[in-house]
Amino acid sequence: MGKIVVQLALLGLMLAVVYTLPNKEDWDIYKYHINSTVTDGYAITIITSRVVNRRDQPTEIEFHVKIPKNAFISQFKMSIEGQMYDGVVKAKEEAQQQYSEAISRGQSAGIVSSVGRSLEEFTTSVTVAGHQKVTFELTHEELLKRRLGQYELQIYARPMQPVNDFKIDVSIYEQPDIVFSEVKGGLNNPNLATIGAAESQNQLDVHFHPTVEQQTLCGACGDEGLNGDLVIVYDVFRDDTLGHLKESDGFFVHHFAPTGLARISKNVIFVIDQSGSMHGRKMRQTRAALVHILADLATDDYFGLITFNHAVHPWKRELVQANEHNVGIAKEFARTIEDRGSTDINSALLEGAKMLNQNPRDGSASILILLTDGDPTTGEINPVKIQKNVMRAINKKFPLYCLGFGHDVNFEFLEKMSLENSGVARRIYDDADADFQLKGFYAEVATPLLTNVMLIYEGGANLTQTNFSHYYNGSEIVVAGQITDNNIETFSPRVVAISGNKHVEFSETNSSTVMTASMSESNTRRLWAYLTVKQLLDKELQLDGEEKERAKQEVLELSLKYRFVTPHTSMVVTKPPGENAQVLHKPKEGEKHPSPQGGSFGFVQSSAHYDDPSFTAPSLHGMANRRRQGTMHPSFTAPSLHGMANRRRQGTMHPSSRGAWLVRHQDIMHPSSRGAGGGHVHDQDSMDSDQDMAMSASSPVSDSFTVVRMPPVFTPTLVSITTVLQMFVRKTVNGSLPLCYDLNELRPLKLLHNPNRELSINGQLESFPNVGFKRLVIHNQNQRIDINQRHICVNDGQNATKIRWEPNIIDIQRGKLIQSHNKTTIMIEDSLLIIMRHEEKGKSLLWPIFSQVSNDPVGGLLAVKPLVYESVSAPSGTVTVSGKTFTVSESEIFDYSVTSAPRIKCWLTSAENALEGRLFDYLVTDL
């Protein structure tokens, strides 16, 4: 057999990120290896990172990995000085108590969370003694999905620093020959990557061993090393036979993707949401995508268009042929679709199903496609009733594909409705390329080749899904199962389907179809288990009652047996004695977890009582800029916490308790000064080194406060917390004292969104308190401007320009970028963005300022307008804004919108009060 060898000099692989606190003098990733083996489309990837603590003191080191959303984590372990700590997969309910306790203590729960379109994150941490080493190793598994005639292995590399021993080794084994391969993505450089391709070759090797210098020189690299994505694309030889069938120790896997079939004419109806929530860029992108899709219809296809809001608006009452005349008229109609009104999904889908049922054509394939961005708000609004109505109307005659536009859509509702009707749901991300996402999805279903596909395996058992409504060009059907009694002689596969008006059957095999033992026993079994669990999770979504419970139990049993972290299992990440275990959950698409920000917190469980209001915790506001000294008697009464009305508890304590001090995170020392056990450290300005303070227990009052139990007479202890606290200001129109507020947030922030101009700005806060933004990303139509503390990169999808913070002027789409050492001015039409770069605490920080001439509706933190106080009561510390009165206290804040960054006085309150709304509305999933 031949072999393809790919040498990649500046590429990265398999979604691994390892980092800890940004002080690179404290730690060193000196070994970073990724080994990925793909066998017959099933990828098993092992990510290994070895880190040394350079400091004399114990330091918390964090392991952060990004993996594909479709992957299951199957193993995690840490090795510290020869001692191994394994992650244990348990039933979710069994691990729930540990998870809840971790959340209640404010600790990181080790949740796998969604990151952008295709990735999930896993984070854990461990405290490592001075000059000791820790090895992290994580394994995840995934069945690659064939789309548009190729498999894609998505790759992301960002180790956060150049690594001396950086190796990525990938081996792809396919029993049918690999007929082509390609490397794409932001890290790809054609001058540094070569791929050989030849027939009769069934192995592809990728070796990526860049030097430290090379890790900083590629287009998507910098002083922090590799940072970008890579996609390895390949496909294997196909013919018009039964396909490729592999067997190993009683298990088999069958890949069915025949070629040489005639395309089937299709009947397709597009059901388009035109309600008011589709306003702006969503509607423009939908119109553009629809015009493109209409142009791609074959002349023997028939199609229909239905738009809907509170009413249903069919373009025509029947399907029409996709000839030049009809397509031209439909394009003009598509260009005039406007957004207005509410959302009646039920009536729209019933009308679409009715049109398809009333216009049958022999030998054709019917498809119903829904695009919506919201929940049903008028007509029938009960999701369960809508699902039943639609399933009854379709009656298993054709598939329904649901495209959910944006992050607010009820994706589970769409997913269940699609699965019940032999389709799939796909999220369309509200980004600049949403029209390309829509066109890409349509391309996957544009060419049906077979309908009513049924795969039959005599002598087979425990089979995965075997019936499929459609088989599309460029896709693949994969079935796995067991061979009864492990008797290969009695095992006989065949496939029957409809091709146009003809009944077709695939049963004969050729030399490429003969079953072999090329796959290891474990891989064949694991592929079967993976596919079974995935399909059972889909099935569970559609079921109710006892059937749902049975499906859930099957998922649980298989997940525990094969150590998969799924929605019904969790991995308990064990740690050395003295450190709390973490519990790792896998999210569902669109699911949000109530996890605190910033990684692992050094808390222990509190035994404090909060049932007596006679003791009230001291006020926190106004304490940010002074040291705390002195003593407190347990009977001491102080002002209540500001802005705590919606928090879990008010921080009161019974007078018999030994006293409490509420520590504001802004005053908390940096985690690098924390002790080995993650406990308290001494504040030398307010206490002697030998005056150790007994901290019996602590627990968080909220995301921003910690209650620490202490003796009646004490000097305060500082609890180290790896969290973000940045102070923001909302100015006033009349020159009175502005409002200021804290943001304890690591997720990206929506700074500006102007849908009319296709302009948006997102930002990522620095992970140190009070040092502003570390990264800003501007989306200017199809151009992306990525700004960090060292560089600015302008990328239009074809060309990328990377510049340092030095005097420069460059042209950008619709404007100019004018740069100096510490200020960048970006002019886009009538919008002006100024980005200040300040030096603070030995680091550079970024701070954006925005203004515009037009009256376009804009959203985001930068677009919050100056406020007007209706009343201010300084003695009592209350203000009234827009009819709402809330408590404030006098504080100070740096005004980074000014070059000198002066310190100004302000009224300190909560973010919700200052923004007059939910902080959630200013969050985005990725930059």
Residue, then its C-alpha position, 0 to 999 in steps of 0.5 A: m500500500g502506498k503512503i501520503v506524507v504531508q509536512l506542515a511547517l506552520l500549522g496546528l491541530m485538533l483544537a487544543v489550548v493550554y494556558t494559565l495566568p498570562n505571566k509567562e515568567d511563572w510557568d512554561i509549557y515545554k512539551y505539547h503533543i497531539n496524536s490523532t488517528v483517524t481510521d475509517g472516519y473515526a478520529i481518536t485524538i490524544i492531547t498531551s501537555r507538560v507544564v513546569n511551575r517556574r516559581d518557588q511558590p505553589t501556582e495554579i496551572e490551568f488546562h484549557v482544551k477546545i474540542p469539536k462539538n460532535a466529539f465525546i471526551s473519553q479520558f482525562k488524567m493528570s500526572i504530578e511527580g509520578q502520581m496519576y489522577d484519573g477522571v471518572v465518568k459517572a451518571k450525571e445524577e450521581a455527580q450532581q451533588q459534587y457539581s452543585e456544591a462546586i457551583s455554590r462555592g463559586q468554583s469552576a464546575g469544569i463544564v464543557s461549554s460551547v465556543g462558537r459554531s463548532l467547538e466546545e471548551f473544557t477547562t480544569s486546573v491544579t495547584v503545582a508546587g514550586h518547580q514541579k511538573v504536571t502532565f495533562e492528557l485528554t482523549h476525545e473521539e468523533l465520527l467525521k461526517r461527510r458533507l459535499g463530497q469530503y470529510e473535514l477534520q477541523i483543527y485549532a491551535r493556540p497554546m498561548q506561548p511558543v513551545n520548545d517541544f511542539k509536535i502534532d502527528v496525525s495518521i489517517y487510514e482508509q481501506p478504500d484509497i484516499v483520492f484527494s486531500e487538502v489543507k485549508g484554514g487560517l494557519n495554512n500557508p501553501n509555501l510551507a505545506t505540500i500534499g501529495a495525492a495518488e491513486s491506490q494509496n490508503q494512508l495520509d500522514v500529517h507531521f507538524h513539528p514547528t520550531v519556536e521561531q516558526q510558531t511566531l512567524c506565521g500569518a496567524c501567529g504572534d509572540e504568544g505562538l500559534n493562534g488559528d484554525l486548520v482544516i484537513v479535507y480528504d475523500v476516498f474512492r467511491d463506486d456504484t456498489l454496496g459500499h465499504l464494509k468492515e468487520s472486526d471481532g463480531f462488530f461491523v461498520h458499513h459506509f454507503a455512498p454510491t456514485g454514478l446515480a442519476r439526480i432526482s428532480k425535486n419539489v422544494i418549498f422555502v418557508i421564510d420568517q419575515s417577522g420583525s425580529m428578522h430586521g436588518r442584517k438577518m433579512r438582507q442576508t436571507r434575501a441574498a441567500l434566497v436569490h442565490i439558491l433560486a439561481d441554483l435550482a435545476t430547470d426540472d425542479y419545482f419550487g414554492l416560496i412562503t413568507f410569514n409573520h402573523a399571517v402566511h403569504p405564499w408567493k404562488r398557490e402552487l409549485v412552479q417549474a424552475n425555468e428562467h422566467n419563473v426563477g427571474i420573477a421569484k428573485e424579484f419577489a425575494r428582493t422585496i421581502e420586508d420584515r414586520g409583524s409577529t411569528d406564526i410558525n404553525s400556520a406557515l408550516l402547515e401551508g407548506a406541507k399542504m402545497l407539497n401534498q397537493n402537488p405530487r410528482d412521480g419520480s421526484a423528491s420533496i423537501l420542506i425548508l423552514l428558516t426562522d429566528g424566533d419562537p412562535t408568538t401568534g396563532e398556535i404558540n404551544p411548541v408541542k401542539i405545533q410539532k404534532n400538527v406538523m408531523r400529522a401534515i407531513n405524514k412521513k412523506f418528505p423531510l423537514y429541515c429547520l434552520g434556526f437563525g441566531h442564538d435566541v431561537n428555541f433550537e430544541f423545538l426546531e431540532k425535535m420537529s426536524l427529527e420527527n420528520s426525517g430531517v435535521a436542524r441547523r443553527i445559522y449564526d448571526d454573523a457576516d457570513a450568514d448568507f454563506q451558511l444558508k447557501g452551504f446548507y442548501a448545497e448539501v440537500a440540493t441534489p437528491l440521488l435516492t429516496n426511501v433508503m433501507l439497509i438490510y443486514e441478515g445475520g446482524a443485530n443491535l443495528t444503528q439507524t437503517n432507514f433514511s428518507h433521502y440520500y444526497n450527492g456528496s453525503e454518506i450513510v453509515v450503519a454499524g452493528q453486531i454480527t449474530d453469533n460472530n458468524i461471518e458466513t451467515f452475515s449478508p448485507r444489502v441496500v434497497a431504495i428508490s431512484g426516480n421511478k425505479h426500484v434499485e438494490f445494492s447487494e454485490t460486493n467487489s474487492s474494495t467491499v470485502m470485510t477486513a480486520s484493518m480496524s482494531e477491535s476497540n475502534t470498531r466497537r467504539l465507532w458502533a457505541y459512538l453512533t448508537v449513543k448519538q442516535l439514541l440521544d436524537k431518539e430520546l428528544q422525540l419520545d415521551g414517558e417510559e420510551k424516553e426513559r428507556a432511551k435515556q437508560e440505554v445512553l447511560e449504560l453505553s456511555l458508562k461502559y465506553r467512558f463517554v461524556t454525554p448529556h447523561t454522564s459527567m466526568v469527575v476530575t479528581k485532584p491531589p488531596g486538599e483540592n476540590a474535584q471538578v465535575l465535567h458536563k457536556p452541553k446540549e446545543g444552545e444550552k446555557h450553564p450557570s457557571p462562574q467566570g474565571g476558572s477555579f476559585g479557592f473556596v471551602q464550604s461555608s457553615a455560616h448562618y444567614d437566618d437572622p437580620s440583626f447582623t448586616a454585612p458592611s457596605l462594599h461600595g466606596m471600599a475599592n480604593r482603601r485598605r481595610q484595617g481595624t476590628m469588628h464586633p459580632s454585634f456590629t451593624a453596617p449598611s446593607l449591600h448595594g445592588m443585592a436585591n436580586r442576589r441569592r442572599q443578603g449577607t446577614m449573620h446571627p450575632s452569635s456567629r464569630g463575625a464576617w467580612l465581605v471582601r470585594h473582588q476588586d481588593i482581592m490579591h492576584p492568584s499568583s500570590r495564592g498559597a498551595g492549598g488555594g487558601h488565604v494570604h496575608d496583607q502585609d500592609s494591614m497585619d503582621s506576618d505572624q498574626d495568622m488569621a483563622m479562616s474557618a470557612s467561606s462561600p460566595v454571596s454572589d459573583s462579586f462578593t465572598v463571605v469570610r468567617m472570622p474571629p470577633v477581633f481580626t485583621p482582614t484576610l484576602v481570598s485569592i480568586t481567579t476572576v475578572l473585575q473591570m469597572f465601567v462608567r456611564k456618563t451623564v448629559n449635564g456634567s453631574l457625577p456619572l454612574c460606574y459599575d463592575l463587570n465580572e465577565l470573561r465571555p465576549l462582550k457586544l460593544l456595538h451592533n449596527p445592523n443597517r451598516e453591517l458593522s459590529i464590534n466585540g471585545q474580550l476583557e483582560s483576565f486581570p482585574n482593572v486592566g481593560f480589554k485585551r482584544l477587540v474585533i470589528h466586523n465591517q461587512n465581510q472584513r474583519i479587523d482583529i486588534n490586540q495589545r501588540h498587533i492589528c490584523v485586517n482580513d477580508g477573507q482573501n488577504a490579511t494585513k498584520i501591522r504593529w502599533e506604529p504610525n501608519i495609515i491603511d485603507i479598509q472597506r468603506g474607510k481608513l485606519i489611522q494608527s499611532h503608538n497608543k491610539t488607533t482611529i477607524m473611520i467607516e462611513d459616518s462612524l468613528l471608532i477610537i481605540m486607546r492603548h494605555e499602560e497599566k500595571g505593567k501591561s497594555l490595555l485597550w479601551p474603545i470609544f465610539s461615535q456616529v453622525s447618523n441616527d441608525p439604531v445601534g446596540g451594545l455597551l458603546a452605544v449606551k446613551p448618557l443618562v439624566y438623573e431624575s433625582v439624587s439624594a447624596p446623604s442616603g446614597t440613592v438616585t432615580v433614573s427612568g422612574k427607578t430608584f436604586t442605591v449607590s455609593e461614592s467611588e472612583i474610577f479611571d477614565y480610559s477614554v482620555t489619554s491621561a486616564p484621570r481618576i474621576k468620582c462616580w456613583l457605584t452601582s450594579a451593572e443592571n442598574a447602570l445599564e437599565g437592563r440585563l447584562f446578558d443582552y450585551l454578551v456574545t458567544d464568540l468574538 
